[in-house]
Amino acid sequence: MRISIVGLPFSGKSTLFQAITRTRTDPSAAAQTDVHRIMINVPDSRLSTLSSIFSPRSTTYATIEMMDIVGLMRGDSSATGFSSELLSGARTSDALLHVARAFVNESVPHAAGEVGILRDIATLEAEIILSDLMIIERRIEKVTKQLQKFRDENMNVELVLLRKCAGILENGEPMRDAVFTPNELHLLKGYQLLSMKPMLIALNFDEVQQAVAEDEKKRVTEAKGGRNTRVVSFFGRIDREVSELPEDEAATFRGEYGLKESALDTLIREAYALLGLRSFFTVGEDECRAWTIREGMTAQEAAGVIHSTFVGKFIRAEVVHYDDFIALGGSMTKAREAGLWRLEGKSYLVKDGDIMSVRHS
């Protein structure tokens, strides 16, 4: 999974990036590049428990590639306010993490003079919509010219779809929550439109705003939330400071501020929910590993995530759910005796937390 962090200048993008990746960006390096990338492990206590039971040679967590991308660049050569680095980076992402400034800090002045959460969210969204509209309009022009030369049913279908998209964008709406058929989604995939990408809006508060943070989050959710848009809140300065501490000290520190979990845990949980992602596990003496799949994937499809050749060679999957396995003392023998370690066929829908072993030819 790849997530791009975007936002207006001085919104706290880099602060959040540093908090969840436990890195510090060198200011001199920041001036030389517009994209910072890092792979991070997805914390999963279930995998940690399985590893303690099987004592494998290696434990492999699921990973997320996080990208901290430069914000709006007025005066950029592009027709929108986006830098070319943002466009090229964000278009290859699975989701956008839009950091919106909610904190007030006189030492970090806001470009508009005062903080306005919904205004800032709308500003970035408008640029995203404009960027997509430019792509759609150019494609409409090209397809229209080609259809004037020769008839092509596929191009006619594409043109109808493009005009549908243009209508949505011209109305000032992103396309992530619009309804499209599976065939339409397939046709649009190649355009890598930013406004179609699921979005997490992360509100960046100061620690003194804890009393109002939840109400502000609800207000923004009512205004901007949707089927493919979720809103979360975090406290940038606190989260960055906590990320530098050992986990036991970090938990105590968060408790003092009334924070239930880290910014990383919050964002991963919300990103998985937003993208409909699930985890299953493979275990053994060689390796215990977490695998990421989409909700609704079959055992045969999940086997292909482990290795592409397993799709065609799939026979059966041996499956037990993590909760059942742990309830029986972490014993495969007891799981088999209880009938909970069972054989499943190709069409079995893999559940979050399944422990699976693939039989293949």
C-alpha positions in Angstrom: 0.0 0.0 0.0 1.3 3.5 -0.9 0.0 6.6 0.8 0.9 10.2 -0.2 0.8 12.9 2.4 -0.4 16.2 0.9 -1.5 19.5 2.2 -1.1 23.3 2.2 2.2 24.8 3.3 2.6 25.0 7.2 -0.2 22.5 7.7 2.1 20.0 9.5 2.6 17.4 6.8 6.3 16.9 7.6 5.5 16.8 11.3 3.0 14.0 10.8 5.4 12.2 8.4 8.2 12.4 11.1 5.8 11.1 13.8 4.6 8.0 12.0 8.0 7.1 10.4 10.2 8.1 13.4 12.5 10.0 11.1 13.7 13.6 11.0 13.9 15.4 7.7 17.1 17.4 7.3 16.1 21.0 6.3 19.0 21.1 3.8 17.8 17.9 2.2 14.2 19.1 2.1 15.3 21.9 -0.1 16.8 19.5 -2.6 13.8 17.2 -3.1 10.1 17.5 -3.1 9.3 13.9 -2.2 10.4 11.9 0.9 9.7 8.2 0.9 10.0 5.6 3.5 8.7 2.0 4.1 7.2 1.4 7.5 6.0 -1.8 9.1 2.3 -2.1 10.0 2.1 -2.9 13.7 0.1 -6.0 14.4 0.0 -7.5 17.9 -1.5 -10.7 16.4 1.6 -11.3 14.3 3.8 -10.6 17.3 1.9 -13.2 19.3 2.2 -15.8 16.5 5.9 -15.1 16.3 6.3 -15.7 20.0 4.5 -19.1 19.6 6.4 -20.4 16.6 9.8 -18.8 17.2 10.4 -18.5 13.4 13.7 -17.5 11.8 12.1 -14.3 10.6 8.9 -12.3 11.2 7.6 -10.2 8.3 5.1 -7.5 8.9 2.9 -5.9 6.2 4.4 -2.6 5.0 3.2 0.8 3.8 5.1 3.2 1.7 4.6 6.7 3.0 5.4 9.7 0.8 5.7 13.2 2.1 5.1 15.4 -0.9 5.7 19.1 -1.3 2.5 21.2 -1.0 1.0 23.7 -3.4 3.6 25.7 -5.3 2.3 29.0 -6.6 4.1 30.1 -9.7 4.8 26.5 -10.8 4.9 26.0 -14.5 1.8 23.7 -14.4 -1.7 25.2 -14.9 -2.7 24.2 -11.4 -0.9 25.1 -8.2 0.6 21.6 -7.9 4.3 20.9 -8.4 5.1 18.2 -11.0 6.6 16.1 -8.1 3.3 16.1 -6.3 1.4 15.1 -9.4 3.8 12.3 -10.3 4.0 11.0 -6.8 0.4 11.2 -5.7 -1.0 9.7 -8.9 0.7 6.4 -8.1 -0.7 6.2 -4.6 -3.5 4.0 -3.3 -4.8 6.9 -1.1 -4.2 10.5 -0.2 -3.6 11.7 3.3 -4.6 15.3 3.4 -3.2 17.1 6.4 -5.3 20.2 7.3 -4.2 22.7 9.8 -6.3 23.2 12.9 -3.7 24.6 15.2 -3.1 28.3 15.9 0.5 29.3 16.3 1.7 32.9 15.9 5.2 31.8 15.2 3.9 29.8 12.2 1.7 32.3 10.4 -1.1 31.1 8.1 -0.9 32.3 4.5 -4.5 33.4 4.7 -4.1 35.3 7.9 -6.1 33.0 10.1 -6.8 29.3 10.4 -9.9 28.0 8.5 -10.1 24.2 8.4 -12.9 23.8 5.9 -11.6 26.7 3.7 -8.1 25.0 3.5 -9.6 21.6 2.7 -11.7 23.2 0.0 -8.6 25.0 -1.4 -6.6 21.8 -1.9 -9.6 19.9 -3.1 -10.2 22.6 -5.8 -6.7 22.2 -7.1 -7.1 18.4 -7.2 -10.4 18.8 -9.1 -8.8 21.3 -11.5 -5.9 19.0 -12.2 -8.3 16.1 -13.0 -10.5 18.3 -15.2 -7.6 19.3 -17.3 -6.8 15.7 -18.0 -10.4 14.8 -18.8 -10.9 17.8 -21.1 -7.7 17.0 -23.0 -8.8 13.5 -23.5 -12.3 14.6 -24.6 -10.8 16.8 -27.2 -8.6 14.0 -28.5 -11.3 11.4 -28.6 -13.7 13.8 -30.3 -11.2 14.5 -33.1 -10.6 10.8 -33.6 -14.3 10.0 -33.8 -14.7 12.6 -36.5 -12.3 10.6 -38.6 -13.7 7.1 -38.0 -16.4 5.4 -35.9 -15.3 3.4 -32.9 -17.8 2.0 -30.4 -15.2 1.7 -27.7 -14.3 5.4 -28.1 -18.0 6.3 -28.0 -18.3 4.6 -24.7 -15.2 6.3 -23.4 -16.5 9.7 -24.6 -19.8 9.3 -22.7 -17.8 8.4 -19.6 -15.4 11.3 -19.9 -18.3 13.7 -20.2 -19.9 12.2 -17.1 -16.6 12.8 -15.3 -16.3 16.4 -16.6 -19.8 17.1 -15.4 -18.9 15.9 -11.9 -15.7 17.9 -11.8 -17.2 21.1 -13.3 -19.7 21.0 -10.5 -16.8 21.2 -8.0 -17.1 17.7 -6.8 -14.3 15.1 -6.5 -15.0 11.7 -8.1 -14.1 9.4 -5.2 -17.6 9.2 -4.0 -19.3 9.2 -7.4 -21.0 5.9 -8.5 -19.3 4.1 -11.4 -19.9 0.7 -12.9 -17.1 -1.9 -12.8 -16.4 -1.3 -16.5 -16.3 2.5 -16.0 -13.8 2.1 -13.1 -11.6 -0.1 -15.4 -11.6 2.5 -18.1 -10.8 5.3 -15.7 -8.0 3.4 -13.9 -5.4 4.4 -16.5 -6.0 8.1 -16.0 -4.8 7.9 -12.3 -7.1 10.8 -11.4 -6.4 12.3 -8.0 -10.0 13.1 -7.1 -10.8 9.4 -7.5 -8.3 8.3 -4.8 -9.7 7.5 -1.4 -8.8 10.3 1.0 -8.0 10.5 4.7 -8.4 14.1 6.0 -6.1 14.4 9.1 -6.8 17.4 11.2 -3.6 18.7 12.9 -4.4 20.1 16.4 -2.2 21.6 19.1 -2.2 19.9 22.5 -4.2 22.8 24.1 -7.1 22.1 21.7 -8.0 18.6 23.1 -11.3 19.9 24.4 -12.5 21.0 21.0 -10.8 18.5 18.8 -13.6 15.9 18.8 -16.3 18.5 18.0 -14.2 19.9 15.2 -13.6 16.4 13.8 -17.4 15.8 13.8 -18.0 19.2 12.1 -15.5 18.4 9.3 -16.9 14.8 8.9 -20.4 16.2 8.4 -19.1 18.6 5.8 -16.5 16.5 4.0 -16.9 12.9 5.0 -18.2 10.3 2.4 -18.0 6.7 1.3 -14.4 7.1 0.3 -13.5 10.0 2.6 -12.7 9.7 6.3 -11.6 12.2 8.8 -9.1 11.7 11.7 -7.5 14.0 14.2 -4.0 14.0 15.6 -1.8 16.3 17.7 1.3 16.8 15.6 3.8 18.2 18.1 2.9 15.6 20.8 2.9 12.7 18.3 6.3 13.7 17.0 7.8 14.0 20.5 6.2 10.6 21.6 7.6 8.9 18.5 11.2 9.5 19.9 10.4 7.6 23.1 10.7 3.8 23.9 7.2 2.2 23.6 6.7 1.9 27.4 7.5 5.5 27.9 5.5 6.5 24.9 2.4 4.8 26.3 2.8 6.6 29.6 3.3 9.9 27.8 0.2 9.4 25.7 -1.8 8.5 28.8 -0.9 11.8 30.4 -2.4 13.6 27.4 -5.4 11.3 27.2 -4.4 9.8 23.8 -5.5 6.2 23.3 -3.1 5.3 20.5 -0.3 6.7 18.4 -0.8 8.7 15.2 0.6 5.7 13.3 -1.9 3.2 14.8 -4.8 5.6 14.1 -3.8 6.2 10.5 -3.2 2.6 9.7 -6.5 1.6 11.2 -8.4 4.2 9.3 -6.5 3.6 6.0 -7.3 -0.1 6.2 -11.0 0.7 6.8 -11.0 3.3 4.0 -9.4 0.9 1.4 -11.2 -2.2 2.6 -8.0 -4.0 3.5 -7.6 -7.2 5.5 -4.7 -9.2 6.9 -4.1 -12.9 7.0 -1.1 -14.8 8.3 1.2 -17.7 7.3 3.1 -19.3 10.1 5.9 -21.8 10.6 9.5 -22.3 11.8 10.9 -20.5 8.8 8.7 -17.4 8.9 5.6 -15.9 10.4 4.2 -13.3 8.0 1.3 -10.9 7.6 -0.2 -10.5 4.1 -2.5 -7.7 3.0 -5.5 -8.4 0.8 -8.7 -6.6 -0.2 -11.9 -7.4 1.5 -13.9 -10.1 -0.4 -10.8 -11.9 -1.8 -11.1 -15.6 -2.2 -8.6 -18.2 -0.9 -7.4 -18.7 -4.4 -6.9 -15.0 -4.9 -5.2 -14.6 -1.5 -2.9 -17.5 -2.4 -1.8 -15.4 -5.5 -0.7 -12.7 -3.1 1.7 -15.2 -1.5 3.0 -16.3 -4.9 1.5 -15.6 -8.3 2.0 -19.3 -9.4 -0.3 -20.4 -6.6 -3.4 -19.1 -8.4 -3.3 -21.7 -11.2 -1.9 -24.4 -9.0 -4.3 -23.9 -6.0 -5.8 -27.0 -4.6 -7.0 -26.3 -1.1 -6.3 -23.9 1.8 -5.9 -25.0 5.4 -7.5 -22.3 7.6 -8.0 -21.5 11.2 -8.9 -18.1 12.6 -6.4 -16.4 14.9 -9.0 -15.9 17.6 -9.8 -19.6 17.6 -6.2 -20.6 17.5 -5.3 -18.4 20.5 -8.4 -19.6 22.4 -7.1 -23.1 22.1 -3.7 -22.2 23.6 -1.9 -21.6 20.3 -2.0 -25.3 19.4 -2.6 -26.5 15.9 -3.2 -30.0 17.3 -6.1 -28.8 19.4 -7.4 -26.7 16.6 -7.6 -29.8 14.4 -9.2 -31.9 17.1 -11.8 -29.1 17.6 -12.5 -29.1 13.8 -11.4 -25.4 13.6 -8.3 -26.1 11.5 -10.2 -27.0 8.3 -9.9 -27.3 4.5 -11.4 -24.6 2.4 -11.8 -24.4 -1.4 -11.1 -21.8 -4.1 -14.2 -19.7 -3.3 -13.7 -19.4 0.4 -13.7 -15.7 1.4 -10.6 -15.0 3.5 -11.4 -13.3 6.8 -9.3 -10.7 8.6 -7.1 -12.7 11.1 -7.2 -16.0 9.2 -4.1 -18.2 9.5 -3.8 -20.0 6.2 -1.6 -22.7 4.6 -2.0 -23.2 0.8 -2.0 -26.6 -0.8 -0.9 -26.4 -4.4 0.3 -28.7 -7.1 
